[in-house]
Amino acid sequence: MFEKTLSELADALAGGEVSSEELTRAFIERIDALDGNYNAFITTTPEEALEQAREADRRRASGDAGPLTGVPIAHKDIFCTRGVRTSCGSKMLDNFVSPYDATVVARLREAGAVCLGKTNMDEFAMGSSNETSWYGPVRNPWDTERVPGGSSGGSAAAVAARMVPAATGTDTGGSIRQPAALTGITGFKPTYGRVSRYGMIAFASSLDQAGSLTASAEDAALLLNAIAGFDPRDSTSVEREVPDYRGELDQDLKGLKVGVPSEFFDEGLDGETARVVEAALDQYRELGAEVREVHLPHLGLSVPTYYVVAPAECSSNLARFDGVRFGYRCEDPRDLLDLYERSRGEGFGPEVQRRIMTGTYVLSAGYYDAYYLKAQKTRKLIRDDFLAAFEEVDVLMGPTTPTPAFGIGEKTDDPITMYLNDVYVNAVNLAGLPAASIPAGFVNGLPVGLHLIGNFFEEGRLLNVAHRYQQVTDWHRRMPENIE
Amino acid sequence: MSLSPDQVRHIARLARLGIDESEIESYADNLSRIVDFVDQLGKAETADVEPMAHPLEMAQRLREDEVTESDHRDEYQENAPQTEAGLYIVPRVIE
């Protein structure tokens, strides 16, 4: 059963081929058998999962089941889950048991989805390799000497190894799309404001957005149907009707205008990866799309802009971890200042500290105009480039990452080398647009992702574009060896 | 622009981060590289550009001034390192 997509498992449950309890037990056994190789989970909750599965089966028996009732999922450990540790990949929150559910968690719980556990991640979602987690790196199921990407690396590896059919993730600067690309699965990031951020531990509040890591675009549509929508508890949640994303999947792509930003094909792009992307574009031409070149002239500013905006917001958001109300507290503080400094110095890892200090610096007196205000302006230039491109085309396509998965330890010496891995994905968050990464082929046995970017709130179109490709290709069906 | 060890100590103090003296040098090196990297923004022409703080043009939503949340103090304090009689305990601030 594990090779089935979430949608297929939902159908199997609806058709009575399997019960949620049987399915849940099977995936729990897979996690027990396989996760020693990958470290994709920080916490598993088998007892709670089986209880939820039995409840789902009762719901189905009484005729009260929805499409997600009884399907197993996992949550990135950035989402607060009532009564279950929510660590955010940090020693700071190793002992934090959330007293409430994030809205994403609550909505999936109400839909009847069964939560198998919480997935590993870069500490506070700050990283592109899952190596900054306090719980150790996650290994890529396609090659365990390589990273799965980050920050949603645990969710990506768990789905790639089919230890769970689908998982939630968050994307602040590519943290869903980049790991999806490196592990050969479908990553989907909705428009900023489409999904509530309530209970999703904040990293950079003007960039953070929840989404999904799944085996197919159809699965992403199924999950988005459940999690999208207005939430009064998130002041940036958008009051806008949620369409049935599954209903739009099958639309014909004839006449679809695809823009390919020439800036994506820069000198940093691996030649083999570029060829995989070209082949995917040919596939879209066969599906009836018109592919043309477009320009995003300020794309080169996106990574430096991101590394001002995101650290600035992070330094403000992470001020709440003070060793007083929850989270880690140092031993025997001498006074209040010592309590703050040592709790934060000992509780946060090096990458989080670097970002807090970068943010503190760019916001500090004398530097604000040169860095933070400047970055807000370059952010506008980047966003306006996208708006201009969407005057001409319906969707943008390119590579998700410059290369396939890199080795564990390969990029940890220089932060800039790591940051540049996100050169194609950061801009999307600065603009706030919806985007996806879908499997499009392989280079030396490692998956390559095709990056799809849509206009504001055109999630349905984007999922449709991804789904049609997946109907005529089988890249998304490929699985790593040794996961049987 | 490179950051001196003293600047790093100052930033760490502002951010209330207790950094080990042995790590100051390596943070100075890393942070200098990051600052050098973001310095390239200085070259962008932005004279007539409005700063953008947020992706969506939206106004702050207001709600009715009425109680919507109930008291969860005891539950929330279960996560606190130290409490007493419903209060959070910190080292003595006023002698």
Interface residues (C-beta under 8 A of the other chain):
Chain A: N95 F96 V97 P99 Y192 G193 S206 P232 S235 T236 V238 H298 L301 V303 P304 T305 Y307 V308 S315 A319 D322 G323 V324 R325 F326 G327 Y328 R329 P333 R334 D335 L336 L337 D338 L339 Y340 E341 R342 R344 G345 E346 F348 P350 Q353 R354 I356 M357 T358 T360 Y361 V362 S364 A370 Y371 L373 K374 A375 Q376 K377 T378 R379 K380 L381 R383 D414 P415 I416 Y419 L430 A431 G432 F456
Chain B: L3 V8 I11 A12 R13 L14 A15 R16 L17 G18 I19 D20 E23 Y27 N30 L31 R33 I34 V35 F37 V38 D39 Q40 L41 G42 A44 T46 V49 E50 P51 M52 A53 H54 P55 L56 M58 Q60 R61 R63 H72 E75 Y76 E78 N79 A80 P81 Q82 Y88 V90 P91 R92 V93
